[in-house]
Protein backbone atom coordinates (compact mmCIF):
# COMPACT_ATOMS: atom_id res chain seq x y z
CA UNK A 1 0.00 0.00 0.00
CA UNK A 2 1.26 3.41 -0.87
CA UNK A 3 2.28 5.50 2.11
CA UNK A 4 0.98 8.98 1.43
CA UNK A 5 1.36 10.72 4.74
CA UNK A 6 2.38 9.80 8.28
CA UNK A 7 0.46 10.60 11.44
CA UNK A 8 -2.40 9.44 13.59
CA UNK A 9 -4.45 12.66 13.73
CA UNK A 10 -7.59 13.41 11.77
CA UNK A 11 -5.66 15.99 9.74
CA UNK A 12 -3.16 13.32 8.69
CA UNK A 13 -6.01 11.00 7.75
CA UNK A 14 -7.61 13.74 5.64
CA UNK A 15 -4.29 14.34 3.92
CA UNK A 16 -4.08 10.63 3.12
CA UNK A 17 -7.65 10.64 1.84
CA UNK A 18 -7.01 13.48 -0.58
CA UNK A 19 -3.72 12.00 -1.77
CA UNK A 20 -5.09 8.51 -2.34
CA UNK A 21 -6.63 8.23 -5.83
CA UNK A 22 -8.59 5.17 -4.69
CA UNK A 23 -10.40 7.16 -2.01
CA UNK A 24 -13.68 8.54 -3.25
CA UNK A 25 -14.17 12.13 -2.13
CA UNK A 26 -17.54 13.06 -0.72
CA UNK A 27 -19.70 15.07 -3.09
CA UNK A 28 -21.04 18.04 -1.17
CA UNK A 29 -22.79 20.20 -3.74
CA UNK A 30 -24.04 20.35 -7.29
CA UNK A 31 -22.70 22.92 -9.73
CA UNK A 32 -23.81 22.83 -13.36
CA UNK A 33 -21.32 22.40 -16.22
CA UNK A 34 -22.36 25.82 -17.45
CA UNK A 35 -21.67 27.31 -14.03
CA UNK A 36 -18.17 25.88 -14.01
CA UNK A 37 -17.47 27.27 -17.49
CA UNK A 38 -18.73 30.68 -16.39
CA UNK A 39 -16.54 30.74 -13.29
CA UNK A 40 -13.47 29.69 -15.27
CA UNK A 41 -14.06 32.48 -17.78
CA UNK A 42 -11.97 30.90 -20.54
CA UNK A 43 -14.82 30.50 -23.02
CA UNK A 44 -18.50 31.38 -23.22
CA UNK A 45 -20.85 28.53 -22.28
CA UNK A 46 -21.76 26.57 -25.40
CA UNK A 47 -18.84 27.95 -27.37
CA UNK A 48 -16.60 25.43 -29.16
CA UNK A 49 -13.21 24.62 -27.74
CA UNK A 50 -10.49 26.52 -29.55
CA UNK A 51 -8.07 23.98 -30.99
CA UNK A 52 -5.04 23.93 -33.27
CA UNK A 53 -5.63 24.49 -36.93
CA UNK A 54 -5.23 22.47 -39.10
CA UNK A 55 -6.50 19.65 -36.82
CA UNK A 56 -3.90 17.33 -35.37
CA UNK A 57 -4.98 14.43 -37.63
CA UNK A 58 -4.12 16.41 -40.71
CA UNK A 59 -0.80 17.51 -39.37
CA UNK A 60 2.42 15.71 -40.09
CA UNK A 61 3.84 15.14 -36.69
CA UNK A 62 7.41 13.94 -36.21
CA UNK A 63 8.02 10.28 -35.37
CA UNK A 64 8.07 9.83 -31.62
CA UNK A 65 8.01 6.62 -29.57
CA UNK A 66 6.52 8.41 -26.57
CA UNK A 67 3.54 9.38 -28.69
CA UNK A 68 2.94 5.69 -29.31
CA UNK A 69 3.45 4.57 -25.73
CA UNK A 70 1.34 7.23 -23.97
CA UNK A 71 -2.38 7.43 -24.53
CA UNK A 72 -3.17 11.18 -24.78
CA UNK A 73 -5.87 12.72 -22.61
CA UNK A 74 -8.98 13.96 -24.42
CA UNK A 75 -7.92 17.58 -24.61
CA UNK A 76 -4.46 16.75 -25.93
CA UNK A 77 -6.00 14.44 -28.52
CA UNK A 78 -8.17 17.30 -29.75
CA UNK A 79 -5.35 19.84 -29.62
CA UNK A 80 -7.04 22.10 -27.04
CA UNK A 81 -5.49 25.13 -25.44
CA UNK A 82 -3.95 24.80 -22.00
CA UNK A 83 -6.05 26.71 -19.46
CA UNK A 84 -6.01 27.04 -15.68
CA UNK A 85 -7.97 27.24 -12.48
CA UNK A 86 -6.44 28.69 -9.34
CA UNK A 87 -7.58 28.24 -5.76
CA UNK A 88 -6.85 30.14 -2.59
CA UNK A 89 -7.33 28.31 0.70
CA UNK A 90 -7.90 30.20 3.92
CA UNK A 91 -5.71 29.31 6.87
CA UNK A 92 -8.86 29.08 8.97
CA UNK A 93 -9.63 25.39 8.46
CA UNK A 94 -10.06 25.37 4.70
CA UNK A 95 -10.52 21.80 3.50
CA UNK A 96 -7.41 21.75 1.32
CA UNK A 97 -4.15 23.70 1.19
CA UNK A 98 -1.71 24.38 -1.66
CA UNK A 99 0.91 21.68 -1.09
CA UNK A 100 -1.70 19.03 -0.49
CA UNK A 101 -3.56 20.12 -3.60
CA UNK A 102 -0.46 19.63 -5.74
CA UNK A 103 0.31 16.29 -4.17
CA UNK A 104 -3.22 15.02 -4.63
CA UNK A 105 -3.74 16.46 -8.12
CA UNK A 106 -0.67 14.67 -9.39
CA UNK A 107 -1.89 11.44 -7.82
CA UNK A 108 -5.40 11.79 -9.15
CA UNK A 109 -5.21 13.40 -12.59
CA UNK A 110 -3.22 12.72 -15.75
CA UNK A 111 -1.78 15.37 -18.02
CA UNK A 112 -1.91 18.25 -15.56
CA UNK A 113 0.64 20.75 -14.38
CA UNK A 114 0.31 21.95 -10.79
CA UNK A 115 1.96 25.07 -9.43
CA UNK A 116 2.19 25.72 -5.71
CA UNK A 117 2.69 28.97 -3.87
CA UNK A 118 2.24 29.75 -0.20
CA UNK A 119 -1.29 31.05 -0.49
CA UNK A 120 -2.58 29.84 -3.82
CA UNK A 121 -2.40 26.86 -6.05
CA UNK A 122 -2.85 26.69 -9.79
CA UNK A 123 -3.62 23.70 -11.97
CA UNK A 124 -3.11 23.80 -15.71
CA UNK A 125 -4.54 21.31 -18.16
CA UNK A 126 -6.10 21.06 -21.61
CA UNK A 127 -9.34 23.02 -21.63
CA UNK A 128 -11.91 20.20 -21.73
CA UNK A 129 -10.01 18.19 -19.14
CA UNK A 130 -9.66 21.25 -16.98
CA UNK A 131 -13.42 21.73 -16.99
CA UNK A 132 -13.97 18.14 -15.93
CA UNK A 133 -11.36 18.43 -13.18
CA UNK A 134 -12.68 21.84 -12.02
CA UNK A 135 -16.18 20.45 -11.66
CA UNK A 136 -14.86 17.66 -9.49
CA UNK A 137 -12.77 20.06 -7.42
CA UNK A 138 -15.71 22.41 -6.86
CA UNK A 139 -18.26 19.77 -6.02
CA UNK A 140 -16.26 17.66 -3.61
CA UNK A 141 -14.48 18.09 -0.31
CA UNK A 142 -11.70 20.10 -1.95
CA UNK A 143 -13.91 23.15 -1.90
CA UNK A 144 -15.81 25.17 0.64
CA UNK A 145 -17.66 28.21 -0.75
CA UNK A 146 -16.59 30.39 2.18
CA UNK A 147 -13.02 29.30 2.98
CA UNK A 148 -11.83 28.53 -0.53
CA UNK A 149 -11.58 31.14 -3.26
CA UNK A 150 -11.46 30.63 -7.01
CA UNK A 151 -9.07 33.37 -7.96
CA UNK A 152 -7.16 33.71 -11.20
CA UNK A 153 -5.62 36.95 -9.97
CA UNK A 154 -5.71 39.26 -6.93
CA UNK A 155 -5.42 36.30 -4.61
CA UNK A 156 -4.55 38.16 -1.40
CA UNK A 157 -6.50 37.06 1.66
CA UNK A 158 -5.70 33.52 2.75
CA UNK A 159 -4.14 34.59 6.04
CA UNK A 160 -6.52 37.41 6.90
CA UNK A 161 -9.27 37.26 9.47
CA UNK A 162 -12.52 35.94 8.10
CA UNK A 163 -15.60 38.02 7.67
CA UNK A 164 -18.27 37.66 10.30
CA UNK A 165 -20.25 35.34 8.03
CA UNK A 166 -17.20 33.11 7.57
CA UNK A 167 -16.11 34.34 4.14
CA UNK A 168 -12.46 34.82 3.32
CA UNK A 169 -11.35 38.33 2.36
CA UNK A 170 -11.42 38.97 -1.37
CA UNK A 171 -10.49 42.38 -2.72
CA UNK A 172 -12.49 41.79 -5.90
CA UNK A 173 -15.51 40.38 -4.06
CA UNK A 174 -16.05 37.49 -6.44
CA UNK A 175 -17.75 35.19 -3.97
CA UNK A 176 -20.40 36.94 -1.92
CA UNK A 177 -22.75 35.79 0.77
CA UNK A 178 -26.44 36.11 -0.01
CA UNK A 179 -28.14 36.84 3.31
CA UNK A 180 -31.58 35.88 2.04
CA UNK A 181 -30.67 32.40 0.87
CA UNK A 182 -27.73 31.76 3.18
CA UNK A 183 -25.72 30.60 0.18
CA UNK A 184 -22.50 31.84 -1.33
CA UNK A 185 -22.75 33.06 -4.89
CA UNK A 186 -20.07 33.71 -7.43
CA UNK A 187 -20.86 37.06 -9.04
CA UNK A 188 -17.63 37.33 -11.01
CA UNK A 189 -15.47 34.86 -12.87
CA UNK A 190 -12.09 33.90 -11.51
CA UNK A 191 -10.31 36.96 -12.84
CA UNK A 192 -13.01 39.35 -11.62
CA UNK A 193 -15.12 39.89 -14.74
CA UNK A 194 -18.78 40.36 -13.86
CA UNK A 195 -21.14 37.51 -14.68
CA UNK A 196 -24.62 38.14 -16.08
CA UNK A 197 -26.16 35.77 -13.56
CA UNK A 198 -24.52 34.67 -10.31
CA UNK A 199 -23.46 31.05 -10.01
CA UNK A 200 -24.72 29.56 -6.74
CA UNK A 201 -21.92 27.72 -4.97
CA UNK A 202 -24.01 26.50 -2.05
CA UNK A 203 -23.99 26.93 1.69
CA UNK A 204 -20.72 27.33 3.55
CA UNK A 205 -19.74 24.23 5.49
CA UNK A 206 -20.18 24.47 9.23
CA UNK A 207 -17.22 24.66 11.59
CA UNK A 208 -17.49 21.04 12.79
CA UNK A 209 -17.52 19.65 9.28
CA UNK A 210 -14.56 21.83 8.31
CA UNK A 211 -12.57 20.68 11.32
CA UNK A 212 -13.39 17.08 10.44
CA UNK A 213 -12.10 17.30 6.87
CA UNK A 214 -9.43 19.97 7.11
CA UNK A 215 -5.84 19.25 6.13
CA UNK A 216 -4.39 22.14 8.08
CA UNK A 217 -2.72 21.68 11.45
CA UNK A 218 -3.57 24.52 13.80
CA UNK A 219 -3.03 25.11 17.49
CA UNK A 220 -6.74 25.81 17.91
CA UNK A 221 -7.61 22.66 15.99
CA UNK A 222 -5.23 19.74 15.92
CA UNK A 223 -1.70 20.90 16.65
CA UNK A 224 1.13 19.44 14.60
CA UNK A 225 3.25 18.78 17.68
CA UNK A 226 0.51 16.57 19.12
CA UNK A 227 0.72 14.28 16.11
CA UNK A 228 3.71 12.32 17.42
CA UNK A 229 3.98 9.98 14.44
CA UNK A 230 4.05 12.79 11.88
CA UNK A 231 6.68 14.68 13.90
CA UNK A 232 8.81 11.55 14.27
CA UNK A 233 8.83 10.95 10.52
CA UNK A 234 9.63 14.60 9.91
CA UNK A 235 12.59 14.34 12.30
CA UNK A 236 13.78 11.17 10.58
CA UNK A 237 13.62 12.87 7.16
CA UNK A 238 15.40 15.92 8.53
CA UNK A 239 18.23 13.83 10.02
CA UNK A 240 18.57 11.67 6.91
CA UNK A 241 18.71 14.70 4.67
CA UNK A 242 21.28 16.40 6.87
CA UNK A 243 23.46 13.28 7.08
CA UNK A 244 23.00 12.55 3.39
CA UNK A 245 23.99 16.06 2.43
CA UNK A 246 26.91 16.17 4.84
CA UNK A 247 30.11 15.79 2.87
CA UNK A 248 33.35 16.47 4.77
CA UNK A 249 36.42 17.07 2.67
CA UNK B 1 -6.33 55.59 28.39
CA UNK B 2 -7.07 53.71 25.19
CA UNK B 3 -8.11 50.15 24.60
CA UNK B 4 -8.21 48.14 21.43
CA UNK B 5 -10.99 45.66 20.86
CA UNK B 6 -9.72 43.06 18.42
CA UNK B 7 -12.55 40.82 17.21
CA UNK B 8 -11.46 37.47 15.78
CA UNK B 9 -13.56 38.16 12.71
CA UNK B 10 -14.15 41.28 10.64
CA UNK B 11 -17.50 42.70 11.67
CA UNK B 12 -20.48 43.22 9.40
CA UNK B 13 -22.62 46.32 9.60
CA UNK B 14 -25.33 44.86 11.85
CA UNK B 15 -22.89 43.71 14.52
CA UNK B 16 -20.92 46.95 14.28
CA UNK B 17 -24.12 48.89 14.85
CA UNK B 18 -25.08 46.82 17.89
CA UNK B 19 -21.60 46.98 19.38
CA UNK B 20 -21.22 50.73 18.87
CA UNK B 21 -24.63 51.40 20.38
CA UNK B 22 -23.70 49.44 23.50
CA UNK B 23 -20.25 50.96 23.83
CA UNK B 24 -21.40 54.51 23.16
CA UNK B 25 -24.12 53.96 25.78
CA UNK B 26 -21.46 53.77 28.48
CA UNK B 27 -20.95 57.01 30.36
CA UNK B 28 -17.16 56.79 30.50
CA UNK B 29 -16.46 56.34 26.77
CA UNK B 30 -15.04 59.52 25.26
CA UNK B 31 -14.01 58.62 21.72
CA UNK B 32 -14.34 55.55 19.52
CA UNK B 33 -12.50 54.81 16.29
CA UNK B 34 -13.29 52.05 13.81
CA UNK B 35 -10.40 50.73 11.82
CA UNK B 36 -10.52 48.15 9.07
CA UNK B 37 -10.77 47.50 5.34
CA UNK B 38 -12.79 50.06 3.44
CA UNK B 39 -16.19 49.14 2.09
CA UNK B 40 -16.46 49.71 -1.64
CA UNK B 41 -18.04 53.08 -2.49
CA UNK B 42 -21.70 52.93 -3.38
CA UNK B 43 -22.38 52.61 -7.06
CA UNK B 44 -25.67 52.55 -8.96
CA UNK B 45 -24.58 49.28 -10.62
CA UNK B 46 -24.36 47.52 -7.27
CA UNK B 47 -26.68 44.62 -6.68
CA UNK B 48 -28.70 45.52 -3.57
CA UNK B 49 -28.60 41.86 -2.48
CA UNK B 50 -24.89 42.09 -1.76
CA UNK B 51 -24.57 45.74 -0.75
CA UNK B 52 -22.67 46.18 2.49
CA UNK B 53 -22.29 49.93 2.80
CA UNK B 54 -25.18 51.46 4.69
CA UNK B 55 -26.19 54.07 7.20
CA UNK B 56 -26.04 52.82 10.78
CA UNK B 57 -27.72 54.50 13.73
CA UNK B 58 -25.62 54.94 16.84
CA UNK B 59 -27.34 56.46 19.85
CA UNK B 60 -29.87 58.11 17.58
CA UNK B 61 -27.26 59.60 15.27
CA UNK B 62 -27.04 58.40 11.67
CA UNK B 63 -23.54 57.54 10.50
CA UNK B 64 -22.47 56.23 7.13
CA UNK B 65 -20.43 53.11 7.79
CA UNK B 66 -17.39 53.33 5.54
CA UNK B 67 -15.24 50.48 6.84
CA UNK B 68 -15.67 46.94 8.01
CA UNK B 69 -14.67 47.03 11.65
CA UNK B 70 -11.47 45.06 12.11
CA UNK B 71 -10.31 46.88 15.23
CA UNK B 72 -12.12 49.27 17.51
CA UNK B 73 -10.18 51.81 19.54
CA UNK B 74 -11.94 53.24 22.57
CA UNK B 75 -10.78 56.17 24.66
CA UNK B 76 -11.77 55.75 28.33
CA UNK B 77 -11.13 57.51 31.59
CA UNK B 78 -11.48 54.66 34.05
CA UNK B 79 -10.12 51.16 34.03
CA UNK B 80 -13.32 49.69 35.48
CA UNK B 81 -15.11 50.44 32.19
CA UNK B 82 -13.02 47.76 30.50
CA UNK B 83 -14.95 45.07 32.38
CA UNK B 84 -18.23 46.53 31.18
CA UNK B 85 -16.91 46.57 27.60
CA UNK B 86 -15.73 43.00 28.02
CA UNK B 87 -19.24 41.94 29.04
CA UNK B 88 -20.74 43.71 26.03
CA UNK B 89 -18.22 42.03 23.73
CA UNK B 90 -18.85 38.62 25.30
CA UNK B 91 -22.46 38.98 24.38
CA UNK B 92 -22.07 40.37 20.85
CA UNK B 93 -18.75 39.01 19.58
CA UNK B 94 -19.53 35.34 20.05
CA UNK B 95 -16.66 34.23 17.78
CA UNK B 96 -14.04 35.62 20.18
CA UNK B 97 -12.10 38.83 20.70
CA UNK B 98 -9.12 40.31 22.50
CA UNK B 99 -9.00 43.52 24.49
CA UNK B 100 -5.62 45.20 24.70
CA UNK B 101 -4.69 48.25 26.74
CA UNK B 102 -2.26 50.79 25.31
CA UNK B 103 -2.04 54.02 23.39
CA UNK B 104 -3.88 53.58 20.16
CA UNK B 105 -5.00 57.12 19.41
CA UNK B 106 -2.15 59.52 18.96
CA UNK B 107 -1.96 62.50 21.24
CA UNK B 108 0.19 64.97 19.33
CA UNK B 109 -0.25 66.89 16.11
CA UNK B 110 1.87 65.57 13.27
CA UNK B 111 3.54 67.45 10.43
CA UNK B 112 0.70 66.30 8.18
CA UNK B 113 -1.81 67.80 10.61
CA UNK B 114 0.06 71.10 10.48
CA UNK B 115 0.00 71.08 6.69
CA UNK B 116 -3.68 70.19 6.61
CA UNK B 117 -4.95 72.53 9.27
CA UNK B 118 -2.26 75.24 9.24
CA UNK B 119 -1.88 77.16 12.44
CA UNK B 120 -5.51 76.68 13.41
CA UNK B 121 -5.95 75.38 16.91
CA UNK B 122 -6.88 71.68 16.68
CA UNK B 123 -8.81 70.59 19.75
CA UNK B 124 -7.14 67.76 21.67
CA UNK B 125 -10.06 65.40 21.16
CA UNK B 126 -9.75 65.68 17.39
CA UNK B 127 -6.07 64.75 17.25
CA UNK B 128 -5.63 61.27 15.82
CA UNK B 129 -9.28 60.86 14.90
CA UNK B 130 -8.73 60.35 11.18
CA UNK B 131 -6.05 59.18 8.80
CA UNK B 132 -3.78 61.57 6.97
CA UNK B 133 -5.52 61.13 3.62
CA UNK B 134 -9.00 62.20 4.63
CA UNK B 135 -10.71 65.26 6.03
CA UNK B 136 -12.17 65.40 9.51
CA UNK B 137 -15.67 66.23 8.32
CA UNK B 138 -15.75 63.02 6.25
CA UNK B 139 -14.74 60.84 9.14
CA UNK B 140 -15.74 62.23 12.50
CA UNK B 141 -19.26 62.22 13.91
CA UNK B 142 -20.20 63.88 17.19
CA UNK B 143 -22.68 62.14 19.42
CA UNK B 144 -24.25 64.23 22.12
CA UNK B 145 -24.17 62.59 25.54
CA UNK B 146 -25.96 64.37 28.36
CA UNK B 147 -24.30 67.65 27.63
CA UNK B 148 -20.92 66.17 26.69
CA UNK B 149 -19.70 65.76 23.14
CA UNK B 150 -18.23 62.40 22.21
Interface residues (C-beta under 8 A of the other chain):
Chain A: X160 X161 X162 X163 X164 X165 X166 X169 X173 X176 X177 X178 X179 X180 X187
Chain B: X7 X8 X9 X10 X11 X12 X15 X37 X40 X47 X49 X50 X68 X70 X95
